[in-house]
């Protein structure tokens, strides 16, 4: 059945409105003009995090790219992350509750990755400095081997407040980090494992010593310096 003139005009107007709404939605994607960046994978992730004030949780292995380049231009964070993953074989990224998870695909599901261990009950501390210590222990760091952040990073993390006393049940360490990043909107986390399939106590210890939790606000002045891991995987 053919539409009458009035009905046809209404249908055409509705189509135009739908298209306009789609264009507006696309136009609302946050984009920023930025300079070029060249460096290792960690510095590139920090560049994206600070440029967009975007929480990022990164799980890397020793063989992470030593050199990547981001071109200057006007981009969304998603476009830069896609540039980055395209230069990082074996890596992928997803967003969860406004937080970016950037990870080595094999490491992500590895049984020895302590961010996969389930924590029966985790109570949010008052700030991210306390969370770093508490979560490291919950994920199995030996006493005295958990990394302690001293100086500027520790002070910056103490100023990043959380919902003190909020309890989470049956969560992984990764899920705790996502929740903390969502609450604070001021968190950058990177961990370096010696291998994508950590199996030994030494692998786990080295990764605990190479887990850094940072405030996005202080990354520009104090970029993350990962510890070198000797020997092969």
N, C-alpha and C positions, 0 to 999 in steps of 0.2 A: 504494500500500500504506500502511495506517495504521500509525503508530508505536504500540508498546506503551506502557503507562503509564510504565515505567522509562525507556524511550528518549525519550519526550516530555519527561519531567522533566529529563533530561540535556541535551536540546536547548534547553529553556527556560533552564536554568542557564547554558549556554554563551552564549546570546544576551545574557543579563544581564551576564555577565562581559565580553563584547566591548563592550557599551554602557558599562560602568563604566570599562573601559580607555580608551575614547574620551573620556569625560568627564574622566578623570584627566589625559589628555594635554592636553586643552583647558585644564584648570585649571593646568597647569604652565607655560603661556605666561607669560613674565615681564611683570608689570604693576606700575606704580608710581603712587602718589598724587602729583600734581604741581599746581603753581599754574598760573594762566593766563599766556600769553605773547603779547605784541604787538610787532611790529617788522617789519623787512624779512626777505626769504627767508634770507639768510645768518645772521642772528641766530636765526631759528627753527630752522635746522639745527643751530646750535651748542647751542641749548637742548635739543634732542633728544639730541644727542651727549653732553652733560655729564650730563643727567638719567639716562641709561641706560648711561653710559660705553661708548658705541657708536661704533666707527670709521665715519666717513662720508667718501666721496669725491664732491665736487660739481663738476659742470661747468656753468657758468652763462653766459648772455649778458647784454649790457648792459641789456636790457629785463626783467631778472628782477623779480619783484613787489617793490614798495617797501613794501607793507604787507600782512601776513597776521596771523591771530589763531589761537591755540590755546586751547581752552577748558580750564579747570581740571577735574580729575577723576581717575579711576583708569584708566589706559590702558596698553596695550603700546606699544612703539616703533613697531610696524607700524601701529597705529591712528592715532598722531599723524602718521606719514609720509603716511598716506592722507588725513588732514585737510589736510595741507600741499599735497600734489599736487592735491587738489581745488580749491585756491585759486590754483594756479599753472598757468594754461593753457600747454600745450606742453611741460610737464615730466612726467617719469615717474621711477620708482625700482625697483630690484631689489636683492636681496641675493646676495652671492657670497662663500662661505667665511666667513660671519659679518660681512661688511663691506657697508655700504649704499652703493650707487651711485645718486646723485640727479642727473639730467641733463636738459638741453634736448634734446628728441628729435631735432631736426634737427642740432644740433651734434655729437651723439654719433657719427654716422657721417660727418661732413664730412671730406673729404680734407685740408683745412687744419688740422684739429684735431691738434696734435702728439702728443696722447696716443694716437693711432691708429698712429703710426709704429712700425715693427718695429725693435727693437734686437737685433742678432745675438747679443750676449753681454753680460749685465749681472752684475757681481759685487757681491754685497751688502756694503756698508761696515759698519763697526762700530756706527754709530748713525744716527738719522734726520737729524741736522744735516748729516752728510756725504752722505747719500742725496739731500737737497734740492739740493745743489750739483752732485753727480755726475749725477743724473737730468735736471736742467735742461739741462746741457750735452749729454747724450746725445740729448735731444729737440730739439736744434738752436738753443739760445740762443746769440746772438753773445757773444763774449768781452767781459766788462765790462758786459753788459746783463742777465745772470742776476741775479735778485733775491737779495740777501744779507740774511739775517735777523740783525740785531744785537740785543744786549741780552737781555732775559728770554726771548723766544721761542727764540733760538739756544741759550741755556743749557739750556732745557727739552728741546729736541730732542736735544741731545747726551747727555742722560740716558736717552733712549729707545733701548735697545739692540736690535741685529739679529743675525742669524746671520752674523757676519763671514766672508767668503770663500765663501759659498754662491753658486754660479753658476746663472744662469737663461739659457736659450737661446731665441732667436727669440721674444721677448716684447715686448708694447707697453708704453709708459710706464704705462698704466692697470693692466696686469697686475703690473708691478713694485710699484705703490702698494698694490694689493690684497694682495700677498704681504707687504709691509712692515707693513701694517695687521694682517694675520693674525698675524704673528710678534710684534708689539709689543702689540697690543690697546690702543693709546694714540695713535691718529693721526686727525687731522682735516685734510682737504685741500679747498681750494676754488680754482677758477680762474675768472676772468672774461674772456670773449672779447668783443670789440666787436660781433661779429655771429655769427649761427648758421652763416654760410658764409664763414669767414675765407679770404681769397684773396691778400692783399698782405703784403709784408714788414712793413708797419706794423701790420697786424692781428696778426700773429704776435708781433712785438716787444711790443705792448701786453699781449697775453695772458701772455707770459712774465713781464712786470713785475707782473702781477696774479695770479700763482700763489702761494698761501700754504699752507705745510705746517706744521701746528701739533700740539702735544701736547694731548690732551684735558684733562689735568690742569691746564694753565695757562689754559684758555680763559675760565673764569669771571672771572679777574682781568684778562685781556688779550684782549678780544674782537677778532676780525679786522676791520680797516678796509680795505676795498677802495679802490684808487686810482680816481679819476674818469677816465673816458675821454672826451675832447673830441670834438665833432662827431658826425655821423651814422655809420651802419654802412658 
